[in-house]
Amino acid sequence: MGYVFIGLPFSASLEDWLHGAGSAPTNIVEIRTLETMLNCVRVKIGYTLLTNLAVAVSDDRVRAHTVPEQYRFATTRLVCQKE
C-alpha cells in the first residue's frame, strides 16, 4: 500500500477512514508541509488526505477520490498569542 502521509489537521480522519475500510496503515509518515506531501504523492511513494483547495484539479500527477461523508469534516480553530 505504500506510505501514508499525514498532515496534522486530518490525521485522525484519515486513520479512522482507513481502519473503517479494513486497511490499517502500517507506514505512517507525518509531514508538516503541503508541498512535501504533494511531491511524495506525485512520485507515487504514498497518499494523503487534503482539502480540495490544496490540490489543483489540473494536476495530472495526482488522482482525487471522494471521501465518505462521515470523514469529510474536521474541527478547525484559529490559535493566536494571548496578547
C-alpha positions in Angstrom: 0.0 0.0 0.0 3.0 2.3 0.3 3.3 5.1 2.8 0.5 7.2 4.3 1.5 10.9 4.5 -0.4 12.7 7.2 -0.7 16.4 7.8 -1.8 17.2 11.4 -5.2 18.6 10.7 -6.5 15.5 9.0 -4.6 12.7 10.7 -7.5 11.3 12.8 -9.9 11.4 9.9 -7.5 9.6 7.6 -6.7 6.9 10.1 -10.4 6.4 11.0 -11.3 6.1 7.3 -8.5 3.5 6.6 -9.4 1.5 9.7 -13.1 1.6 8.8 -12.2 0.3 5.3 -10.2 -2.6 6.9 -6.9 -1.1 5.6 -4.9 -0.3 8.7 -1.9 1.8 7.7 1.5 0.4 8.7 3.8 3.0 7.3 2.8 6.4 8.6 5.0 9.4 8.0 3.9 12.8 9.5 4.8 15.6 7.1 4.2 19.2 8.1 4.4 20.9 4.7 1.9 20.7 1.9 4.4 20.8 -0.9 6.4 17.9 0.6 3.2 15.8 0.9 2.1 16.6 -2.6 5.6 15.8 -4.0 5.6 12.4 -2.3 2.2 11.6 -3.8 3.3 12.8 -7.2 6.3 10.4 -7.3 4.0 7.5 -6.1 5.5 6.9 -2.7 2.2 7.1 -0.9 -1.1 9.0 -0.4 -2.6 11.7 1.8 -5.8 13.4 2.8 -6.1 17.1 1.7 -8.8 19.6 1.1 -9.9 20.4 -2.5 -8.2 23.8 -2.3 -4.8 22.2 -1.6 -4.7 20.3 -4.8 -5.1 21.8 -8.3 -7.7 19.8 -10.3 -5.4 20.2 -13.4 -2.5 18.4 -11.7 -2.4 15.2 -13.8 0.1 13.6 -11.4 -2.4 13.0 -8.7 -5.9 11.4 -8.5 -8.6 12.6 -6.1 -11.1 10.3 -4.6 -14.4 11.2 -2.8 -14.1 10.9 0.9 -17.0 9.2 2.6 -19.4 11.6 4.4 -18.5 10.6 7.9 -14.8 11.5 7.4 -15.3 14.8 5.5 -15.4 17.2 8.4 -12.7 18.3 10.8 -12.8 20.8 13.6 -10.7 23.8 12.9 -9.7 26.6 15.2 -7.7 29.8 14.9 -5.0 29.9 17.5 -3.0 33.1 18.3 -1.0 34.6 21.1 -2.8 35.8 24.2 -1.8 39.4 23.7 
